[in-house]
């Protein structure tokens, strides 16, 4: 069978895969050091998400045309340039699931590898914005249309359009494709991703963290058990710490613009991570001036301070942690 399952296929999906409260005191970390600022689930934002993926009915056993030339926004409502940003088109086949089941599992991050029964992909080249199903393959082996793209209740097919070719990174849009003898349609167009995902973030009900205005700023997330979506924390894959200040803004503003928190910040300090579970904020460097390290919280600045932990290669593109900091 040419339409084979791929061990990393699930990683493409879960991209779709959350102030006015009392502040928590800096709690001791596992070492018992009271100077360490310990981050826990109570300090983390929470999210709710819902996917509504459209379905396109097509003729079965047919070499359908797949186009993304009209794709203009991704799942986070960011602008997409089709020829420039779409590097890979993949098709996944799910076994014994309905489309509603797939949407629910993706939104909750509960889809298991055993439910993915097939995977095909087509890496795009240059200025391409269309291809045919027959051009897709599994490790170079093309699909046999009359055997593997057929009408039936056992399987659900879904196309995923991504930036980059690494599994787990860059999903921009997706669409169900349903082979049915009632249809003579031979064309599928990628829908705008902004129309597919409902996403809400709750920062106001997270306990802000009191931090010393002038240091020390040793931060630990060893006590963190869940990311914002309620999933287990991918400690070994967290690869960036972000410290951001939003002048004249409040927490509601961050919630309303959760997908653009890095773009809208007045100032951003970053620190690369490699399997660490603690870091010193004084090691973070100003994004616009990499030689400038973080030196402290401005006593006269009015706005919101935000600490984030990110995983650029994780299934879910949302930050692992977002916490409001209250300097004192």
C-alpha positions as CSV (number, residue, x, y, z in Angstrom):
1,X,0.0,0.0,0.0
2,X,1.5,3.4,-1.0
3,X,-0.6,5.6,1.2
4,X,1.4,4.8,4.3
5,X,1.2,6.2,7.9
6,X,4.0,8.5,8.9
7,X,5.3,8.6,12.5
8,X,5.5,12.4,12.6
9,X,2.2,13.0,10.8
10,X,0.4,14.0,14.0
11,X,2.9,16.8,14.5
12,X,1.4,18.6,11.5
13,X,-2.0,18.9,13.1
14,X,-2.0,20.1,16.6
15,X,-1.2,23.5,15.5
16,X,-4.7,23.5,15.6
17,X,-4.5,22.3,17.7
18,X,-5.7,30.6,27.1
19,X,-4.7,41.3,36.3
20,X,-7.0,42.1,38.5
21,X,-6.3,39.3,41.0
22,X,-4.0,38.9,43.9
23,X,-0.4,38.4,43.0
24,X,1.5,35.2,44.1
25,X,4.6,35.5,46.1
26,X,7.9,34.1,44.7
27,X,7.7,30.5,45.9
28,X,10.7,28.3,46.5
29,X,11.7,25.9,43.8
30,X,12.5,22.3,44.3
31,X,15.8,23.2,45.7
32,X,14.1,25.2,48.5
33,X,15.8,28.4,47.5
34,X,13.3,31.2,48.4
35,X,15.1,33.6,46.0
36,X,14.1,31.6,43.0
37,X,10.9,32.8,41.3
38,X,9.0,29.6,40.8
39,X,6.3,29.4,38.0
40,X,3.4,27.0,38.5
41,X,0.1,26.2,36.7
42,X,-1.6,28.9,38.7
43,X,0.6,31.6,37.1
44,X,0.0,30.3,33.5
45,X,-2.6,31.5,31.0
46,X,-5.3,29.1,29.8
47,X,-6.7,28.7,26.4
48,X,-9.8,27.4,24.7
49,X,-9.8,26.5,21.0
50,X,-12.3,25.2,18.4
51,X,-11.6,24.1,14.8
52,X,-14.2,24.3,12.1
53,X,-12.6,22.8,9.0
54,X,-14.6,23.0,5.8
55,X,-15.3,20.0,3.6
56,X,-14.9,19.8,-0.2
57,X,-16.6,17.0,-2.0
58,X,-14.8,15.6,-5.0
59,X,-15.1,12.7,-7.4
60,X,-13.5,9.5,-6.1
61,X,-10.6,7.7,-7.8
62,X,-9.7,11.0,-9.5
63,X,-6.6,13.1,-9.9
64,X,-7.9,16.2,-8.3
65,X,-6.3,19.6,-8.6
66,X,-5.2,21.3,-5.3
67,X,-4.6,25.0,-5.2
68,X,-3.6,27.6,-2.6
69,X,-3.4,30.6,-4.8
70,X,-6.2,32.4,-3.0
71,X,-4.9,31.6,0.5
72,X,-4.4,35.0,2.2
73,X,-4.4,34.3,6.0
74,X,-3.3,31.5,8.3
75,X,-4.8,30.0,11.5
76,X,-3.5,32.9,13.6
77,X,-4.9,35.5,11.1
78,X,-1.5,36.5,9.8
79,X,-1.0,37.4,6.2
80,X,0.0,34.6,3.8
81,X,1.7,35.0,0.5
82,X,0.8,31.7,-1.3
83,X,3.8,31.2,-3.5
84,X,6.3,32.4,-0.9
85,X,4.9,30.9,2.3
86,X,3.5,27.5,1.4
87,X,6.4,25.0,1.2
88,X,4.5,21.7,1.6
89,X,1.1,20.2,1.0
90,X,0.2,17.0,2.9
91,X,-2.8,14.7,2.9
92,X,-3.6,12.7,6.0
93,X,-6.1,9.8,6.2
94,X,-7.9,9.1,9.4
95,X,-9.3,5.7,10.3
96,X,-12.7,5.1,11.8
97,X,-13.2,8.8,12.7
98,X,-15.8,11.3,11.5
99,X,-14.8,14.8,10.5
100,X,-16.3,16.1,13.8
101,X,-14.2,13.6,15.7
102,X,-11.0,14.8,14.0
103,X,-11.8,18.5,14.7
104,X,-12.5,17.7,18.4
105,X,-9.4,15.6,18.8
106,X,-7.2,18.2,17.1
107,X,-8.7,21.0,19.2
108,X,-8.1,19.0,22.4
109,X,-4.7,17.6,21.4
110,X,-6.0,14.1,21.8
111,X,-5.6,12.5,18.4
112,X,-3.5,9.3,18.6
113,X,-1.1,8.1,16.0
114,X,-3.1,4.9,15.6
115,X,-6.0,6.9,14.2
116,X,-3.8,8.2,11.3
117,X,-3.8,5.5,8.6
118,X,-2.1,7.3,5.8
119,X,0.2,10.2,4.9
120,X,1.2,11.8,1.6
121,X,3.1,15.0,0.9
122,X,4.1,17.3,-1.9
123,X,7.0,19.8,-1.3
124,X,6.3,22.8,-3.4
125,X,8.9,24.5,-5.7
126,X,9.4,28.1,-6.4
127,X,6.3,30.0,-7.5
128,X,3.9,27.0,-7.4
129,X,0.4,27.6,-6.1
130,X,-1.3,24.4,-7.5
131,X,-0.5,20.7,-7.8
132,X,-2.4,17.5,-8.4
133,X,-3.1,14.6,-6.0
134,X,-1.1,12.3,-8.3
135,X,2.0,14.4,-7.5
136,X,1.8,13.6,-3.8
137,X,3.8,10.6,-2.5
138,X,5.0,8.8,0.6
139,X,8.9,8.9,0.5
140,X,8.7,9.0,-3.3
141,X,6.0,6.3,-3.8
142,X,2.9,7.9,-5.4
143,X,-0.7,7.3,-4.5
144,X,-2.7,4.7,-6.3
145,X,-5.9,6.7,-6.8
146,X,-8.2,3.8,-7.7
147,X,-7.3,2.0,-4.5
148,X,-6.4,4.6,-2.0
149,X,-8.6,7.7,-2.7
150,X,-12.0,6.1,-2.6
151,X,-15.5,6.7,-1.3
152,X,-16.3,5.1,2.0
153,X,-17.2,5.7,5.6
154,X,-14.0,4.2,7.1
155,X,-11.7,7.0,6.2
156,X,-11.6,10.8,6.4
157,X,-9.1,12.7,4.3
158,X,-7.6,16.1,5.1
159,X,-5.2,18.4,3.3
160,X,-2.7,20.5,5.3
161,X,-0.8,23.5,3.9
162,X,2.4,24.4,5.7
163,X,5.3,26.8,5.8
164,X,8.5,24.7,6.0
165,X,8.7,20.9,5.5
166,X,9.5,19.9,9.1
167,X,6.7,17.9,10.7
168,X,5.1,19.8,13.5
169,X,5.9,23.3,12.3
170,X,4.1,25.8,10.2
171,X,0.5,24.7,9.5
172,X,-1.3,27.6,7.8
173,X,-4.6,26.1,6.6
174,X,-6.4,22.8,6.3
175,X,-9.5,21.3,4.5
176,X,-11.3,18.0,4.5
177,X,-11.6,16.3,1.2
178,X,-14.4,13.9,0.7
179,X,-14.5,11.5,-2.2
180,X,-18.1,10.8,-3.2
181,X,-19.8,9.4,-6.3
182,X,-22.4,12.2,-6.1
183,X,-19.7,14.7,-7.0
184,X,-18.0,15.5,-10.3
185,X,-15.8,18.2,-8.8
186,X,-12.1,17.8,-9.4
187,X,-10.8,20.9,-7.7
188,X,-9.9,21.8,-4.1
189,X,-8.9,25.3,-2.9
190,X,-7.2,26.0,0.4
191,X,-9.5,28.0,2.7
192,X,-8.2,31.0,4.6
193,X,-6.9,29.8,8.0
194,X,-8.3,32.8,9.9
195,X,-11.8,31.5,9.3
196,X,-11.1,28.0,10.8
197,X,-9.9,28.6,14.3
198,X,-11.7,30.1,17.3
199,X,-9.1,30.8,20.0
200,X,-9.5,32.5,23.4
201,X,-6.8,33.2,25.9
202,X,-7.3,33.9,29.6
203,X,-4.6,35.9,31.3
204,X,-6.7,37.8,33.7
205,X,-7.5,34.8,35.9
206,X,-3.9,33.6,36.1
207,X,-2.1,34.7,39.3
208,X,0.5,37.4,38.4
209,X,4.0,36.8,39.8
210,X,5.7,39.3,42.1
211,X,9.3,39.8,41.0
212,X,12.0,42.0,42.6
213,X,12.4,45.2,40.6
214,X,16.2,45.2,40.8
215,X,16.9,41.4,41.0
216,X,17.8,38.7,41.5
217,X,15.7,37.2,38.7
218,X,16.4,33.5,38.7
219,X,13.2,31.9,37.3
220,X,12.3,28.3,37.5
221,X,9.4,26.4,35.7
222,X,10.2,23.0,37.2
223,X,6.9,23.1,39.1
224,X,4.9,23.7,35.9
225,X,2.7,20.7,35.0
226,X,0.6,21.9,32.1
227,X,0.8,24.3,29.2
228,X,-1.9,26.9,28.4
229,X,-4.0,24.2,26.7
230,X,-3.9,21.8,29.6
231,X,-1.4,19.4,28.0
232,X,1.8,18.1,29.6
233,X,4.7,20.5,29.5
234,X,7.3,19.6,26.7
235,X,10.2,20.6,28.9
236,X,13.0,19.2,26.7
237,X,11.6,21.1,23.6
238,X,11.1,24.6,25.2
239,X,13.7,26.7,23.2
240,X,13.0,30.3,24.0
241,X,12.2,32.6,27.0
242,X,10.6,35.9,26.2
243,X,10.3,39.0,28.5
244,X,8.2,41.7,27.0
245,X,6.9,45.1,28.1
246,X,3.7,46.7,26.7
247,X,3.7,50.5,27.5
248,X,0.3,51.9,28.3
249,X,-1.5,48.5,27.8
250,X,-3.5,46.2,30.1
251,X,-4.0,42.5,30.3
252,X,-7.2,42.6,28.3
253,X,-5.2,44.1,25.4
254,X,-2.9,41.1,25.4
255,X,-5.8,38.6,25.5
256,X,-7.4,40.4,22.5
257,X,-4.1,40.3,20.6
258,X,-2.7,37.0,21.8
259,X,-1.4,35.9,18.3
260,X,0.6,39.2,18.0
261,X,2.2,39.5,21.5
262,X,5.7,39.5,20.1
263,X,4.9,42.0,17.4
264,X,3.1,44.5,19.6
265,X,5.5,44.7,22.5
266,X,7.2,48.0,23.2
267,X,10.4,46.2,24.2
268,X,11.3,42.5,24.0
269,X,14.2,40.6,25.6
270,X,14.9,37.0,24.5
271,X,16.9,34.1,25.8
272,X,17.5,30.9,23.8
273,X,17.0,27.7,25.9
274,X,18.2,24.1,25.4
275,X,16.4,21.7,27.8
276,X,16.8,24.0,30.7
277,X,14.1,24.3,33.4
278,X,15.4,27.6,34.9
279,X,17.0,30.8,33.6
280,X,18.2,34.2,34.8
281,X,16.4,37.1,33.3
282,X,19.6,39.1,33.3
283,X,20.9,36.8,30.5
284,X,18.0,37.8,28.2
285,X,19.1,40.1,25.4
286,X,17.1,43.0,23.8
287,X,15.8,41.9,20.5
288,X,16.7,45.1,18.6
289,X,20.1,45.3,20.3
290,X,21.5,41.8,21.0
291,X,24.4,43.2,23.0
292,X,22.1,44.7,25.5
293,X,21.1,42.5,28.4
294,X,18.0,43.0,30.6
295,X,19.0,45.3,33.5
296,X,15.8,45.7,35.5
297,X,12.2,46.8,35.6
298,X,11.7,50.5,35.0
299,X,10.0,52.0,38.1
300,X,8.4,54.8,36.1
301,X,7.1,52.6,33.3
302,X,3.3,52.1,33.2
303,X,2.0,49.1,31.4
304,X,2.2,45.3,31.5
305,X,5.2,43.0,31.9
306,X,4.9,39.5,30.3
307,X,7.0,36.4,30.6
308,X,6.7,33.6,28.0
309,X,8.1,30.2,27.3
310,X,8.0,29.0,23.7
311,X,8.6,25.8,21.7
312,X,9.2,26.4,18.0
313,X,9.1,22.7,17.1
314,X,6.1,21.6,19.1
315,X,2.8,20.4,17.8
316,X,1.0,23.4,19.3
317,X,2.3,26.8,18.2
318,X,0.8,28.6,21.2
319,X,3.2,29.6,23.9
320,X,3.8,26.9,26.6
321,X,3.6,29.6,29.3
322,X,2.5,33.2,29.6
323,X,2.6,34.9,32.9
324,X,2.1,38.5,34.1
325,X,4.9,39.9,36.1
326,X,4.4,42.5,38.8
327,X,7.7,44.2,39.8
328,X,8.1,45.6,43.3
